[in-house]
Amino acid sequence: MSKKDSAGVAQILAYLNEKNRPFSAQDVFTNLQKQCGLGKTAVVKAMEQLAQEGKIQEKVYGKQKIYFADQSQFADVSDAELKKMDARITELSTEVQTISQSCRQLDAELKELNSSLTTAEMKTQIQELQAECSGYKERLEKIKSATNHVTPEERQKVYKERETYVKEWRKRKRMVMIHENIYSELQILPRRQNVS
C-alpha cells in the first residue's frame, strides 16, 4: 500500500470516528474527495480494509454497505451525562436561533441602508427639488400678478355662449345627417322610383 493510500485510510478512519455516524462509501468519498484526493474505488477498498481489521463496523443492506465507527472504542455515557449533553444541545440550539434571528434583522437593516440615499445623493436631490420649487414659485407669482383675470360673471357668460353654440351645432349636425340618409337612400333606389 502506498503512502498516499495509507494516509487516505487514516483520514477515513479519523473522519468516521469524528462524525460517529453511519456512512456509505459514496458519502465518505463525496465528503473527503477534496481533502484526501482518493478515487471512489480507493475509498471503497480502504473502508473494506478497515472493516476487515476491525477498526470500523460494516453492515450490509441489500447491495449497499454501511460503515460506522467501532462503538467499543468510545466510553460508555451515563444517563446523567446524556441529560447534561441534551441540556447543552438545547442551550446551543437556542443560542443558534437567537444569533440567526439577529443576523436576519441585521441583514434587513443592511438592505434598508443600502437602498437609502447617501448624504451626497440627498444633497443633490435637495438642490434639485429646491430649484424646481423656486421655478413653481416664480410661475405662481406671475399668475398672481397678472392683471387680466377672468371674473366669475365673464366666465359664466362664456360658458352660456359655448352651450348655445354647441346646441346649434348639434341641431345642424342632426339635419345634415337626416339629409345625408335621405340622399343615400335615393341613390340606392332605381331611377323610376326616384321620379315618382
N, C-alpha and C positions, 0 to 999 in steps of 0.2 A: 504494500500500500504506500502511495507517495505521501510526501509531507503535506501537500495540498489536501489530499483526501483525509488524512488523519486530523488535520486542522478543521476540516469541514465536519467530521464526525464529532469532534469535541464541541464545535459550535452548536451542532444539532442537539447534542446531549444537554448542553448548558441551556439552550432555548427551551427544551421540553421541561427541564427541571424548574426553570424560572417561571414559566407560564402555568405549569402543573394542571394541565387540562388536556383532553384528547385532541389529537390532530391526525389527519390523513397525510400521506406522503405528499400529495399535491398541495395541501395547506402549508406544510413546512417548506416546500420548495418555493412557493409563492412568497411567503413571509421572509425567507432568508436568501432569496435569489441575489439581491444586491450585496449583501454582506459576505456570503460565502463564495459566490461565483461558481457554485456547483451546478451541474446539469441535473435534470429530473431523475435520470437513471442512477446517477451517483448518489443522490439523496435517498432513493428507494433502497439501494444496496447498503448504504450506511445505516439506515434505520433497521433493516433486517439484521445486519451485523450486531447492532446494539441490542436488538431483541434477543438474538442468539446468545449474546454474552450475559444477558440478564440485567443489563443496566436500565432498560425500559421494558414496558409490557406491551404485548400485541394482542389485539382481539380481531377476529375475522367475522365480518357481517356480509354474508354472500360473497361477492367478488371483491369487496373493499376491506382493506385492513386499516384498523385504527390503532395508533400508537400513543402511549402516555407514559409519564414518568413513573418509576417504580415507587409505590407508596410506602414501602418498608423503610426507605431511607429518610423519611420525614418523621419527626417526633409526633407522638400522639398529643392531641389537643383536648384539654378537659372542657367540660360544659361551661365552666366559669370563663375560661379563656375565649370560648366561642361567643358567649354573651358579650364579653368585652370587645371582641372584634366586630360583632354586629352593631354595638353601640357606636364604635368608631366609624364604621361604614355609614351609619345613619348621620353622624355628625358631618362627615366629609360630603355626603350627598347633599345635606342642607347647605353646606358652605358652597358647594359647586352651583347649586341653584341660585343662591344669593349673588355669587360672583357673576354668573351668566346673565342674571336679570340686570345687574348694574352695568354689565357690558352692553346689553341691548339698549339701556337708557342712554349710555354714553354714545353709542352708535347713532341713535336717533338725534341726540343733541349735535353730534358732529355733522350729520346730514343737514340739519337745520342751519347750522352755522355756515356750512359750505354753500347752501342755497341763498343765503342772505348776501346783501351787497357789502363790499369793503368800504372803508372810510373814504377813499379816493373816489370810488364809484358814486357814493352818496353825495359827496360834494359836487361832483359833475352833474348829477341828476338834479340837485337843488338849484344849481345855477341855471340849468335848462328850464326848470319849472318857474323860476323867478323871471326869466326873460319872457317866457310865454305869458305869465301873469301880467307883467308890465305891458305887453302888447294888447292884452284884453282890456286893461285899464285905460290905455290911450284910446282904444276903439270906443269904449263906453263913454269917455269924456267927449269925444267927437259927436256921438249920438245925442248926449245930453245938451251939448252946446248948440246944436243945430236949431235954426230959427224957423224952419219950415215944417213944424209939427202939424199933424193932421188932427183936427178936433173931432170929438165924437159925433157931432152933428154932420160934419163933412163926410165922415166915414159912413154914417147911416145913409146919407144921400147917394153915395157911390154904390153902396150895396143895393139900394132900391132901383137905381138905374140899371145896374147889372141884371137884377132879377127881371126887370121889364124887357130888356134886350134878349135875355135867354128865353122868355115866354114867346116873344115874337119869332125868334129863330126856330123854336120848336114847331110853331104853327106853320111856318113856311116850309120847314122840312117835311112835315106831315103832308102838306098839299103837294109838294114835289113828288113824294113817294106815291101818293094816290094817282097822280097824273102819269107817273112812270109805269105803274102797274097797269093802268088802263091802256096805255100806248103799247106796252109789251104784249098784252092780251090781244089787241087788234092786229098786231104784226103776225101773230100765230094763226089767226083765222084766215080762211081763203078770201080772195077778192070779192066774190059775190056777196058774202056776208058783211063785208066792210061797207058796201054801198048802202045796204038797207039800214 
